[in-house]
């Protein structure tokens, strides 16, 4: 599964949960508040998906090639 499909699956999962929440339809404030909360969760998961997992060893992130074109 590619990144775009995984991101769409994440959004779909959270959107369905948000749609099924009866609390969101109590008033305009609740609607907007629950929507913002849902989108923050989606943003966090999609960002983590695009970045990948962080290495456990602090020295692993330093193994990049130096920029020799300076």
Buried (B, 14 or more C-beta within 10 A) or exposed (E): EEEEEBBEEBBEEBBEEBEEEEEBEEEEEBBEEBEEBBBEBBEEBBEEEEEEEEEEEEEEEEEEEEEEEE
